[in-house]
């Protein structure tokens, strides 16, 4: 998608760095605002004035932490999303893109899982918070006319990633190159998507959505294949040039017990089509 856009990024930098956007900081069309979405009185709300599209990607992504710190997930996911929706309502933002997750499906009985699958029974606080945010978003679409695109993403990987199984394995092997602890039995399998494909799919799906006369819509964003945790471990061991690494498995570990063993979303609703150049003002 070719675009000419004025972009404003609101971030509290709790899980990132200005170095990640350093090459854009000097551009007139790019602005970084340090703000915490959990604070409803923060100055960040004024960034929503005159905005065409809000991309709400802010969240705490660590699923395992939600087992021990559920309040963190409520504040950083549900509360922050409510404040974003209120800012959209007060400033008349016409479009919102919300980053949801395939965790809302829980242990789905249909694999690959389509967007209209029910019942939605998340098995983690993270998944439950994402589902609550989806419902809040839908209600604001119906009540206040904010056209909302809800995207249920697969696992996203790529440069500068600082959480997830890949980073976990690399750090463990750096600490002990002879042994690797794997949470679960290693047979859990999930879909992964590179960050470049994630961006392209998001912008393409938004273009499709803007052409449709809908209050809201929901899409799965992911790949059509999958990989097991054991296969990920094998790849990392090989890429790090290690040999004779002993795998240990924690089949009853509380840190992973509420994570789905198999999660594959059906992501085949639309093929990419040619898009025209657009000029918009966006908040991320």
Rosetta blueprint (number, residue, H / E / L):
1 X L
2 X L
3 X E
4 X E
5 X E
6 X E
7 X E
8 X E
9 X E
10 X E
11 X E
12 X L
13 X L
14 X L
15 X L
16 X L
17 X L
18 X H
19 X H
20 X H
21 X H
22 X H
23 X H
24 X H
25 X L
26 X L
27 X L
28 X L
29 X L
30 X E
31 X E
32 X E
33 X E
34 X E
35 X L
36 X L
37 X L
38 X L
39 X L
40 X L
41 X L
42 X L
43 X H
44 X H
45 X H
46 X H
47 X H
48 X H
49 X L
50 X L
51 X L
52 X L
53 X E
54 X E
55 X E
56 X E
57 X L
58 X L
59 X L
60 X L
61 X L
62 X L
63 X L
64 X L
65 X H
66 X H
67 X H
68 X H
69 X L
70 X H
71 X H
72 X H
73 X H
74 X H
75 X H
76 X H
77 X H
78 X H
79 X H
80 X H
81 X H
82 X H
83 X H
84 X H
85 X H
86 X H
87 X H
88 X H
89 X H
90 X H
91 X H
92 X L
93 X L
94 X L
95 X E
96 X E
97 X E
98 X E
99 X E
100 X E
101 X E
102 X H
103 X H
104 X H
105 X H
106 X E
107 X L
108 X L
109 X L
110 X L
111 X L
112 X L
113 X E
114 X L
115 X L
116 X L
117 X L
118 X L
119 X L
120 X L
121 X E
122 X L
123 X L
124 X L
125 X H
126 X H
127 X H
128 X H
129 X H
130 X H
131 X H
132 X H
133 X H
134 X H
135 X H
136 X H
137 X H
138 X H
139 X H
140 X H
141 X H
142 X H
143 X H
144 X H
145 X L
146 X L
147 X E
148 X E
149 X E
150 X E
151 X E
152 X E
153 X E
154 X L
155 X E
156 X E
157 X E
158 X L
159 X L
160 X L
161 X L
162 X L
163 X L
164 X L
165 X H
166 X H
167 X H
168 X H
169 X H
170 X H
171 X H
172 X H
173 X H
174 X H
175 X H
176 X L
177 X L
178 X L
179 X E
180 X E
181 X E
182 X E
183 X E
184 X E
185 X L
186 X L
187 X L
188 X L
189 X E
190 X E
191 X L
192 X E
193 X E
194 X E
195 X H
196 X H
197 X H
198 X H
199 X H
200 X H
201 X H
202 X H
203 X H
204 X H
205 X H
206 X H
207 X H
208 X H
209 X H
210 X H
211 X L
212 X L
213 X L
214 X L
215 X L
216 X E
217 X E
218 X E
219 X E
220 X E
221 X E
222 X L
223 X L
224 X L
225 X L
226 X L
227 X E
228 X E
229 X H
230 X H
231 X H
232 X H
233 X H
234 X H
235 X H
236 X H
237 X H
238 X H
239 X H
240 X L
241 X L
242 X L
243 X L
244 X L
245 X L
246 X E
247 X E
248 X E
249 X E
250 X E
251 X L
252 X L
253 X L
254 X L
255 X L
256 X L
257 X L
258 X L
259 X L
260 X L
261 X L
262 X E
263 X E
264 X L
265 X E
266 X L
267 X L
268 X L
269 X L
270 X L
271 X L
272 X L
273 X L
274 X L
275 X L
276 X L
277 X L
278 X E
279 X E
280 X E
281 X E
282 X E
283 X E
284 X L
